[in-house]
Amino acid sequence: MFENPDTSPSPSPVDAAAKVLDFINERSGYVHAARQGGVGSYDYARWQGHMEARRQLAHSLGHTVPYEPNDRTQPIEGAAK
C-alpha cells in the first residue's frame, strides 16, 4: 500500500550530469524562439523564463552560457565550483 510504485533505478551521476548539460544547452532554442516572437508577443515572457533558468544554472555550475544555435556549454577555466 505504501510502496513506491517507481521501480526504475536512479540515474548514475554521469547520466544526471549529461541531463543537466542538455537542459542548459536547450537555452539557444529558447533564445531563437524569443527572437522570432519579438518582445511584444505573449510568449516572450515564457521564453525569457526558460532562458534565464538555464543561464542561472550555467553560471552557478561555472559553465559558459549558450546563446547561438550551435553553442554548447563548457566549463569556464578557473571558475569556482
N, C-alpha and C positions, 0 to 999 in steps of 0.2 A: 504494500500500500504506500509506503513512504520511500520506496526505492527510486533512484534516479533513472528515468527511462532512457537517458542518453548513455549508451554504452560505447560510443566511439572513443578511441584513445585520444588523449590530449596531444596537440601538435608538438613536435620536437622544437627545441629552441631555434634551430635553423629554419624550420618551416614558418615559425612565428615571425622571425626576423624578415624572411622573404615577403610575408604578407604585409608587414609594416612598410617595407620599401615599396611594394606595389601600391599601397594606399597613398604614399607620398607622391609616387610617380604619376598617379592619376591627375595630379594638380594641373598639368598643362592642358588636359582635356577641358577642365572647367574654365581655365583662362581663355581658351579658344571659344567656348560657349558664351562666355561673358562678352568677349569682343564681338561676336556675331549678333548678340541680342541688344547690345548697347545699354548705357546707363539708365535709360528711360523705361526699359522693359521690366515687367513684374518678376521675371526670372532672374534678373541681375542680382538681387539680394540673396537668392538661393545659391547662385554660382559663387558669389562673393564669400558666403559662409563656408562652402566646400574648399575654396582656395585658401582661406585663412586658416582653417583647421589643419590642412596639410602643411602650410608654411610654418605654423607654430610647432607642429610635431617635428618637422625637419630641423628647425632651429634648436629645439630642446635636445635633439639627438646629436647635434653637432654636424649636420649634413647640409649640403647645398640645397637650394630651393628650385625645383624645376619650373621653367617659365614657358619656353618654346616647345612645340610639339615633340621634338626628338630629345629633349633634355631628360636626363636621368639623375637622380640624387646620388651624391658621392660624399663620403666623409670629408670634412674640412680638416686639412692637415693642421695639427696643433690645437684643435678645438677640444675644450674640456668635455669629458663625457660623464 
